[in-house]
Amino acid sequence: MQLVFILEQVLNGLLVGAYYLLIALGLSLIFALGGIVNLAHGGFYAIGAYLAVVLADRIGFAGALVSPLAVGLIGVAIERLLFRRFYRSDPILSLLLTFGLAMVIEQGLRIVFGATPLPFSIPPELRGQIFVGDFIYSRYRLIILAVAVAAVTATWFIVYRTPFGRVVRAGVQNPDVVGALGISLAPYMTAIAALGVGLAGLAGVLLAPIAGVHPAMGAEILTAAFVVVVIGGLGSFWGVIAAAVLVGVVRGVTIYFNPSWGEASMYLLMALVLLVRPRGLFGERIQKFD
């Protein structure tokens, strides 16, 4: 029974790592190409959750899966109207911009939906438990893990196995050469912004029944997502994946031995990694987008 409980905690840790990964991966992609550290990324996670609540009330939970697409379109508008103006500016300016945008999103959600958390339950068809011998686990949590794996795999395919991805990776490593070849990175940055914030919106939809839906939910998860990005290496695709799995497993195992240390474990892990490798596990030097 003790082994079963440890396995359950490890799976819970992987679940936490999965939704950290969906948010952190978008953060990393946007930074890698545009050089913008998006402090408003948690706000898009919250928008995805609220849109899921609204759409589920009207067309059911399946319709709520449209929410990440809507969040991605919002990301396109934000990139074209705001982010694009700051690619060549001092990074401090983009930090101030995205911090202000995060505040606008949070307070906007309070004005429209109120400060009280909104109820959002797991659909009846996704409820229940999975039994494997003595091991029992939530069916919905396993679905979240499967969807997260599918989303990350699709993102990997786009970035590493398509002509679009080749241009993006070239733009990350040497944007001047890409520009000299007559290729404009602007539309690619728009697509990456849509993909990045769409992943955050997907995390909001999946986690809404578990984490709850309230205006400050984006700010709460953003810190943990940044921890994952810093551990993995800002701008590193594989680094973020490795860090999310590592953070999730460490957090799950720590909770088994001492629940009060669960949240602190990932910050201690980040401190240890930065002491040994300040760039993160897979961090590399990345030229600024211009």
Disulfide bonds with the S-S distance in Angstrom:
none
